[in-house]
Amino acid sequence: MAPVTTVIERRREVRHAAGPEPRHRRALLRPGVPVTLVNVSTRAALLESCIRLRPGVHTEMQLGSGHSRICVRGTLDRCHVAALQPLTYRGVLLFESAVDVDRLVGKG
């Protein structure tokens, strides 16, 4: 009989999926790198891009357009290849300060 294992949740904060509409998932990292918002918490966002994300880079993520643009500063923490066809990178952006998740995912 296999031993019973207990899964311990290590996440400190709840993660929220990006909004249901594509406009809630599209974002730009400075200086214009298109990314897709996968999920977000008050302190970080999980992103995907077809362009390599470089850990340690300080950047700004911009969501929306026109008058409803939201800008969040942070540092890319880690990155890996998420898929080969098409080539997709997945990385984490750690925010400089806590953000209102509802604004980022299009609920507020």
C-alpha positions in Angstrom: 0.0 0.0 0.0 1.3 3.4 -1.0 1.9 6.0 1.8 -0.6 8.7 2.1 0.8 12.2 1.2 -0.6 15.5 2.3 -0.4 18.4 -0.1 0.5 21.6 1.6 -0.6 24.8 0.0 2.5 27.1 -0.1 0.9 30.1 -1.7 0.4 33.1 0.6 -2.3 34.8 -1.4 -5.3 33.7 -3.4 -4.8 33.8 -7.2 -7.5 35.0 -9.5 -7.9 34.1 -13.2 -7.8 36.8 -15.7 -11.1 38.3 -16.8 -13.3 36.4 -19.3 -12.8 38.8 -22.1 -9.6 38.8 -24.2 -9.1 42.5 -23.4 -8.8 41.6 -19.7 -6.0 39.2 -20.5 -3.8 41.3 -22.9 -1.1 43.4 -21.5 2.2 45.0 -22.4 5.5 45.0 -20.5 7.8 47.9 -21.1 9.1 48.6 -23.7 6.2 47.0 -25.6 6.5 43.3 -25.1 3.0 41.8 -25.5 2.0 39.4 -22.7 -1.1 37.4 -21.7 -2.2 37.6 -18.1 -2.8 34.1 -16.8 -3.6 34.8 -13.2 -3.0 37.4 -10.6 -2.8 38.0 -6.9 -2.4 41.3 -5.0 1.4 40.8 -5.1 2.2 39.1 -8.4 1.0 38.1 -11.9 1.6 35.0 -13.9 2.3 36.0 -17.6 2.8 34.3 -20.9 4.6 35.7 -23.9 6.1 34.6 -27.2 9.1 36.7 -26.3 11.6 35.6 -23.7 11.0 37.1 -20.3 14.2 37.9 -18.5 14.3 37.3 -14.7 15.6 40.2 -12.6 14.4 42.9 -15.1 12.5 45.8 -13.5 9.5 46.6 -15.7 6.0 48.0 -15.9 2.9 46.1 -17.0 0.2 48.1 -18.7 -3.3 46.8 -19.0 -6.2 48.4 -21.0 -6.0 51.4 -23.2 -7.0 55.0 -23.3 -8.5 56.4 -20.1 -8.8 53.0 -18.4 -5.1 52.1 -18.6 -3.7 50.4 -15.4 0.1 50.5 -14.9 1.8 48.2 -12.3 5.6 48.3 -11.7 7.5 45.2 -10.7 10.4 42.8 -11.2 10.3 39.6 -13.3 11.1 36.8 -10.9 11.3 33.6 -12.9 10.7 32.3 -16.4 10.5 29.0 -18.2 9.4 27.6 -21.6 5.8 26.7 -21.3 5.2 25.3 -24.8 7.3 24.6 -27.9 4.5 24.9 -30.6 4.1 27.8 -30.6 7.1 28.8 -28.5 5.6 30.3 -25.3 7.4 31.6 -22.2 5.7 31.8 -18.8 7.0 34.1 -16.1 6.1 35.8 -12.8 6.0 39.6 -12.3 6.4 40.5 -8.6 4.7 43.9 -8.0 6.5 46.6 -6.1 3.4 47.2 -4.0 0.0 45.5 -3.5 -2.6 46.1 -6.2 -6.4 45.9 -6.4 -7.0 42.5 -8.1 -10.5 43.4 -9.2 -9.1 46.3 -11.3 -6.5 44.0 -13.0 -8.9 41.2 -13.9 -11.7 43.5 -15.2 -14.2 43.2 -12.3 -14.0 46.7 -11.1 
